[in-house]
Amino acid sequence: MGRTVPTYRLALEAMAQQWNDFRRALRKEDRAAFDSLVNRARMHASAATYAISLDPAESALLSMLLEHEKELIEVKRRLGREEGGEDGLLGRGEPEG
C-alpha cells in the first residue's frame, strides 16, 4: 500500500507550485527574494519530515524563519566586532538586567 500522506518534500514542491501565481505577480527583485525563501524551506526538509507536522506550510515557514534568524545572528556578530564589542557577540539570549 502507498502512503496516505505525501512526503514533506512533495508537499513543499506542491506549495511552491501553488505560490507560482503570486511569484509571477512580484517585481523581478522580489522574485529573487521569494525564490530564496522557498530554497530556505528546502534546506530543512529533513528536519521538517522528522517533525511530521500536520501542516507542511507551518514547517516551510519555520524553516524560512530559522534561516533568517541565523543570518540576523551573523550580521549582529559582525557588527559587534566592527563596533569593538567585548567578544563580538550581541545578545546571547540572556535577559538584560
C-alpha positions as CSV (number, residue, x, y, z in Angstrom):
1,M,0.0,0.0,0.0
2,G,1.1,3.6,-0.7
3,R,1.4,6.4,1.8
4,T,-1.8,8.2,2.7
5,V,0.1,11.5,3.4
6,P,2.5,12.9,0.9
7,T,6.1,13.4,2.0
8,Y,7.1,16.9,3.2
9,R,9.3,17.4,0.1
10,L,6.4,16.6,-2.2
11,A,4.1,18.9,-0.2
12,L,6.6,21.7,-0.3
13,E,7.0,21.4,-4.1
14,A,3.2,21.4,-4.4
15,M,3.1,24.6,-2.3
16,A,5.7,26.2,-4.4
17,Q,3.6,25.4,-7.5
18,Q,0.5,26.9,-5.8
19,W,2.5,30.0,-4.9
20,N,3.7,30.4,-8.5
21,D,0.9,32.9,-9.5
22,F,1.9,35.0,-6.5
23,R,5.6,34.8,-7.6
24,R,4.8,35.8,-11.2
25,A,3.0,38.9,-9.9
26,L,6.0,40.1,-7.9
27,R,8.6,42.5,-9.2
28,K,11.8,41.0,-10.6
29,E,13.9,41.8,-7.5
30,D,11.1,40.5,-5.2
31,R,11.0,37.2,-7.2
32,A,14.7,36.6,-6.4
33,A,13.9,37.1,-2.7
34,F,10.9,34.9,-2.9
35,D,12.9,32.1,-4.6
36,S,15.5,32.4,-1.8
37,L,12.7,31.9,0.8
38,V,11.5,28.8,-0.9
39,N,15.0,27.5,-1.2
40,R,15.5,28.1,2.5
41,A,12.5,25.9,3.2
42,R,14.0,23.2,1.1
43,M,17.2,23.4,3.2
44,H,15.4,22.0,6.2
45,A,13.3,19.3,4.5
46,S,14.9,16.6,6.6
47,A,14.0,18.3,9.9
48,A,10.5,19.1,8.7
49,T,10.0,15.5,7.6
50,Y,11.2,14.3,11.0
51,A,8.8,16.7,12.8
52,I,5.8,15.3,11.0
53,S,3.7,18.5,11.2
54,L,0.1,18.2,10.1
55,D,0.6,21.4,8.0
56,P,3.6,21.4,5.7
57,A,3.2,25.2,5.3
58,E,4.0,25.6,9.0
59,S,7.2,23.6,8.6
60,A,8.2,25.6,5.5
61,L,7.6,28.9,7.2
62,L,9.5,27.8,10.3
63,S,12.4,26.8,8.1
64,M,12.4,30.2,6.4
65,L,12.4,32.0,9.8
66,L,15.2,29.8,11.0
67,E,17.4,30.8,8.1
68,H,16.6,34.5,8.6
69,E,17.4,34.2,12.3
70,K,20.8,32.6,11.5
71,E,21.5,35.4,9.1
72,L,20.5,38.0,11.7
73,I,22.7,36.5,14.3
74,E,25.6,36.5,11.9
75,V,25.0,40.2,11.0
76,K,24.8,41.1,14.7
77,R,28.0,39.2,15.3
78,R,29.8,41.0,12.6
79,L,28.5,44.4,13.7
80,G,29.7,43.6,17.3
81,R,33.2,43.0,16.0
82,E,33.2,46.2,13.8
83,E,32.0,48.3,16.7
84,G,34.6,46.9,19.1
85,G,32.2,44.8,21.1
86,E,33.7,42.8,24.0
87,D,33.7,39.4,22.3
88,G,31.8,40.3,19.1
89,L,28.6,38.8,20.3
90,L,25.4,40.8,20.6
91,G,22.7,39.4,22.8
92,R,23.4,35.9,24.0
93,G,19.8,35.2,24.6
94,E,20.2,36.2,28.2
95,P,17.8,38.9,29.6
96,E,19.5,42.2,30.4
97,G,19.3,43.5,33.9
